[in-house]
Amino acid sequence: LDTSTGKTKWVYTTDGPIRVAPMYSNSRLYFGSDDGHAYCLRAVDGELIWKSAAPAKSPLILNNGRFISQWPCRTGVVVRDGVAWFGLSLLPWKPSYVCAVDAKTGKADDPGRFVKTVSGATFEAAWASLGEILIAPQGRVAPSRIRVTDGQSLGGFEGGGGSFVASTPQQQLVHGPGNRTGWLTVSNVTTGKKTATHQRFISAAITADRRYFISETRLAAFDAKTGRALWEVPVQGGRSVIAAGAHVFVGARDRVVAVTSEDGKRVWSTSLGGAVESMAVADGALFA
């Protein structure tokens, strides 16, 4: 969409649901689909550059009323240093694939590019990249650590499962929500050991010096280096949170709430017609 007018510039359709937002890199968009492919499009006009699928071939299966691949790409695509990483996975008793392909061509022929078969994995939700390690959420179990150079598993993290992961400048990972009531864990990426646990929180926004945690009833700010609680304010029905500039935005059950990042003072609140599951800020506007 054109952000100044809201008009559609182009549309590209895949053969299955797209569950993770695209990554933009070098005028290209990278994303995965439940049809079993990772995609690379030209950002200016949506022209397909390449798509990549699992080496295993099989008929589509019916899942929640839609036909999907037995190896859907539910991880999104992480692009860095000319390499595009993604996972193809669904059932832990079937093989999964960790893929590192050339970001320009989608090929896995050159050194540092590979398609590695792994067992017992259930990759889902967006991956995170931190140094030489990829972080792969696995739904009901804790995230997995994957070495970027060869796709080798480095083991998992302590704590619960969930589809939320966020890396921090302090070489730590915030992941969860662990269970239905909320449970965020802060872990050391290198060792996988947990360093802190925050009960009743379901999601977080990470900046260089702050961590903002949201629950069903409150928003709290913590110092990123020490973990010390800085402030806490009540917010009913919290579902999502992002930080932008001097403000923190909370997506709630029926509204968006903006507070100052410094002390949590409420700036404004806008009622909406449904639960706000995700948000973004661009060109001075909030999209929810």
Rosetta blueprint (number, residue, H / E / L):
1 L L
2 D L
3 T L
4 S L
5 T L
6 G L
7 K L
8 T L
9 K L
10 W L
11 V L
12 Y L
13 T L
14 T L
15 D L
16 G L
17 P L
18 I L
19 R L
20 V L
21 A L
22 P L
23 M E
24 Y E
25 S E
26 N L
27 S L
28 R E
29 L E
30 Y E
31 F E
32 G E
33 S L
34 D L
35 D L
36 G L
37 H E
38 A E
39 Y E
40 C E
41 L E
42 R E
43 A L
44 V L
45 D L
46 G L
47 E L
48 L E
49 I E
50 W E
51 K E
52 S E
53 A E
54 A L
55 P L
56 A L
57 K L
58 S L
59 P L
60 L L
61 I E
62 L E
63 N E
64 N L
65 G L
66 R E
67 F E
68 I E
69 S L
70 Q L
71 W L
72 P L
73 C L
74 R L
75 T L
76 G L
77 V L
78 V E
79 V E
80 R E
81 D L
82 G L
83 V E
84 A E
85 W E
86 F E
87 G E
88 L E
89 S L
90 L L
91 L L
92 P L
93 W L
94 K L
95 P L
96 S E
97 Y E
98 V E
99 C E
100 A E
101 V E
102 D E
103 A L
104 K L
105 T L
106 G L
107 K L
108 A L
109 D L
110 D L
111 P L
112 G L
113 R L
114 F E
115 V E
116 K E
117 T E
118 V E
119 S L
120 G L
121 A L
122 T L
123 F L
124 E L
125 A L
126 A L
127 W L
128 A E
129 S E
130 L E
131 G L
132 E L
133 I E
134 L E
135 I E
136 A E
137 P E
138 Q E
139 G E
140 R L
141 V E
142 A E
143 P E
144 S E
145 R E
146 I E
147 R E
148 V L
149 T L
150 D L
151 G L
152 Q L
153 S E
154 L E
155 G E
156 G E
157 F L
158 E L
159 G L
160 G L
161 G E
162 G E
163 S E
164 F E
165 V E
166 A E
167 S E
168 T L
169 P L
170 Q L
171 Q L
172 Q E
173 L E
174 V E
175 H E
176 G E
177 P E
178 G E
179 N L
180 R L
181 T L
182 G L
183 W E
184 L E
185 T E
186 V E
187 S E
188 N E
189 V L
190 T L
191 T L
192 G L
193 K L
194 K E
195 T E
196 A E
197 T E
198 H E
199 Q E
200 R L
201 F L
202 I L
203 S E
204 A E
205 A E
206 I E
207 T L
208 A L
209 D L
210 R E
211 R E
212 Y E
213 F E
214 I E
215 S L
216 E L
217 T L
218 R E
219 L E
220 A E
221 A E
222 F E
223 D E
224 A L
225 K L
226 T L
227 G L
228 R L
229 A E
230 L E
231 W E
232 E E
233 V E
234 P E
235 V L
236 Q L
237 G L
238 G L
239 R L
240 S E
241 V E
242 I E
243 A E
244 A E
245 G L
246 A L
247 H E
248 V E
249 F E
250 V E
251 G E
252 A L
253 R L
254 D L
255 R E
256 V E
257 V E
258 A E
259 V E
260 T E
261 S L
262 E L
263 D L
264 G L
265 K L
266 R E
267 V E
268 W E
269 S E
270 T E
271 S E
272 L L
273 G L
274 G L
275 A L
276 V L
277 E L
278 S L
279 M L
280 A E
281 V E
282 A E
283 D L
284 G L
285 A E
286 L E
287 F E
288 A L
